[in-house]
Amino acid sequence: MIEDCKAGKIDLILTKSISRFARNYVDCGQIVRKLMDLNPPVGVRFESENLFTLKMQGEMQLMMFSGIAQEESRIKSNAMNASIEMRFGSGIFLTPPLLGYDRDEEGNLIINEREAKIVRLIFFFYLYGYTCQQIAETLTQLGCRTKKGNAAWSAGSVLGVLRNERHCGAVRARKTFTPNYLNHKSRKNRGDRLSYFAEDHHEPIIAPEDYFAVQKLLSNAKYGGRGILPEPHTITEGALRGYVAVNPRWAGFEAADYREASLRVCEPPMAPEPVRIEAQPGDFDLREFEVVRAQFFQTVSMPCVTLSVKGIYFNRVCVQKLGETKFVELLVHPGEKVLAVRPAEEKGRHSLCWVRLTGNGKWMSRTVSGAAFIPTLYQLLGWELEYKYCMKGVCRRSQEGAILLFRCEDAETLIPDRMFEDAGRRLLHSAARRTVTAFPATWADSMGNNWYTRFRILEPADTDGSGNWGLMVPARPPSGGGDRNFIESEAIVEGIQDLIPQVRREGTADGG
């Protein structure tokens, strides 16, 4: 605007009010002064306040009216926020135009069956494995139209349909908020303001289970995941019964999914009962003796794994113990909080490449990227994302092969120096080191576990009598699909085949 005034394109600026002219009275005064300093000067006429800057007696008058206008804007903003809070708190939500729905006289959402077919087709396509761009191109070819009547679809418009919870009958209010009434810039609500969520608010077009399945697929898309929504795979027999396979390319699973998958095949671990030991004459009485923890000794010859949000690193000993296999499978037992690592095939569903080949032909450990699943493991184990965790493990062998086991409750915590203070742990600090090693607080008054109650993993008594533990029993989804909550693959295909001809006919009837 100032540049146009300097070029002589504007002689007079006419505005409704001071509040619409500038964000605040300081900006208003600065702009007016710049305009009056031009040659020739440019005036501003404010209709609401009946002011003309070229005829004002002084700048104080403008500043006074500007301050009043800014205060009125603040009061109106607070009143609007209070009104919105009262409306949402009473269950009265805003219902802007939405594909698949019309509004009745009372503002309630009523299904528009013609548009609902497009919504169902979009969800079926995505569950089947199509990308948003592929869906947009398909809808454009079929002649479908957006809510605004546009015949051309984009990936963003498809994503908006997939992300909108109102298609499954729910409403989430206060997704965004405006922190500053002066600039009116909205921000995503990430817990800064109270939000509201109502289920069964109106009739759904998409089943809630299918909607949430799509949300998991969307959240995993940034890791390159595609295809039908996977299910947790659990080992149902053998010594590893109850262990759940970690899918390295899927971010949709939550800690609760791992727990539920494990509980489907085994009971939750019971609290250990007190052990009563009766020493017989001539026997060694080891009730007051402890097995010292391996962490207090030189552990270079022990299997060791370090986890951080950036990845997982296994030491050279782990690679040697498993016979320098290139691919492994990571398993977790949510109840016992034990990680297991066993050899896997290259094309396995849960395979991880954990080594690299050096120039001299030797296999060396490599950091395994785990952005898709490590945050979930941290949540499952109750760990802090800011820390690294190091665990010493054991190797168990049978006729089938070898497996590594790590007890997560005995993990050492590696804390950066900037986060040195942690009242809940015993800290060992060295000024020359960049991290602080912290041991669990339960270790404070002992050097290890009692001889008779020490933690054992896969002792010889766990075998089936022939020396086998069933270490290589494959992890499988629940028999018969288990408690599959979302639509079956066959139903998705049938739905797509049924909807495409209907949508094409209706698009042709509209001239698409």
TAUR-V619671 format. One record per backbone hydrogen bond with DSSP energy under -0.5 kcal/mol. NH is the residue of the N-H (numbers start at 0). CO is the residue of the C=O. If there is no record, write none. Layout:
BEGIN
NH/CO + NH/CO
END
This chain:
BEGIN
4/0 + 5/1 + 6/2 + 7/4 + 8/3 + 9/3 + 12/42 + 13/11 + 14/12 + 14/44 + 20/16 + 20/17 + 21/17 + 27/23 + 28/24 + 29/25 + 30/26 + 31/27 + 32/28 + 33/29 + 34/30 + 35/31 + 36/32 + 37/34 + 41/34 + 42/10 + 44/12 + 45/43 + 45/50 + 46/14 + 46/44 + 47/15 + 49/45 + 50/45 + 52/43 + 54/51 + 55/52 + 60/57 + 61/57 + 62/58 + 63/59 + 64/60 + 65/61 + 66/62 + 67/63 + 68/64 + 69/65 + 70/66 + 71/67 + 72/68 + 73/69 + 74/70 + 75/71 + 76/72 + 77/73 + 78/74 + 79/75 + 80/76 + 81/77 + 82/78 + 83/79 + 84/80 + 85/81 + 86/82 + 87/83 + 88/84 + 89/85 + 90/87 + 91/86 + 92/90 + 100/97 + 101/109 + 103/107 + 106/103 + 109/101 + 111/99 + 112/110 + 115/111 + 116/112 + 117/113 + 117/114 + 118/114 + 119/115 + 120/116 + 121/117 + 122/118 + 123/119 + 124/120 + 125/121 + 126/122 + 127/123 + 128/124 + 128/125 + 129/124 + 134/130 + 135/131 + 136/132 + 137/133 + 138/134 + 139/135 + 140/136 + 141/137 + 142/138 + 142/139 + 143/138 + 145/149 + 148/145 + 152/150 + 157/153 + 158/154 + 159/155 + 160/156 + 161/157 + 162/158 + 163/159 + 164/162 + 166/163 + 167/164 + 168/165 + 169/164 + 170/197 + 172/170 + 172/195 + 176/186 + 178/176 + 178/184 + 183/179 + 186/176 + 188/174 + 189/187 + 195/172 + 197/170 + 200/168 + 201/168 + 204/166 + 205/166 + 210/206 + 211/207 + 212/208 + 213/209 + 214/210 + 215/211 + 216/212 + 217/213 + 218/214 + 219/215 + 220/216 + 220/217 + 222/219 + 223/220 + 224/219 + 233/475 + 234/242 + 235/233 + 238/468 + 240/237 + 241/234 + 242/239 + 243/331 + 244/232 + 245/329 + 246/244 + 247/245 + 249/246 + 256/253 + 257/253 + 258/254 + 259/255 + 260/256 + 261/257 + 262/258 + 263/259 + 264/261 + 265/261 + 275/273 + 276/274 + 277/275 + 278/276 + 282/279 + 285/283 + 288/285 + 290/448 + 291/289 + 292/446 + 295/292 + 296/293 + 301/298 + 304/390 + 305/312 + 306/388 + 307/310 + 310/307 + 311/367 + 312/305 + 314/303 + 317/314 + 318/314 + 319/315 + 320/316 + 321/317 + 322/319 + 323/318 + 324/321 + 327/351 + 328/341 + 329/349 + 330/339 + 331/243 + 332/337 + 333/331 + 336/332 + 337/332 + 338/405 + 339/330 + 340/403 + 341/328 + 342/401 + 343/326 + 347/344 + 350/347 + 351/327 + 353/325 + 353/351 + 354/325 + 355/363 + 357/355 + 357/361 + 360/357 + 363/355 + 365/353 + 367/311 + 368/366 + 372/369 + 373/369 + 376/372 + 377/373 + 378/374 + 379/375 + 380/376 + 381/377 + 381/378 + 382/377 + 386/383 + 387/413 + 388/306 + 389/411 + 390/304 + 392/302 + 393/404 + 395/402 + 397/400 + 398/466 + 400/397 + 402/395 + 403/340 + 404/393 + 405/338 + 406/391 + 407/336 + 407/405 + 408/336 + 409/406 + 410/407 + 411/389 + 412/437 + 413/387 + 413/411 + 414/412 + 414/435 + 416/433 + 418/415 + 419/416 + 424/421 + 425/438 + 426/424 + 427/436 + 428/426 + 432/429 + 435/414 + 436/427 + 437/412 + 437/435 + 438/425 + 442/439 + 443/440 + 445/442 + 448/290 + 450/285 + 450/288 + 452/449 + 453/449 + 461/458 + 462/459 + 463/467 + 472/469 + 475/233 + 480/477 + 481/478 + 483/481 + 491/487 + 492/488 + 493/489 + 494/490 + 495/491 + 496/492 + 497/493 + 498/494 + 499/495 + 500/496 + 501/497 + 502/498 + 503/499 + 504/500 + 505/501 + 506/502 + 507/503 + 508/504 + 509/505 + 510/507 + 511/506
END
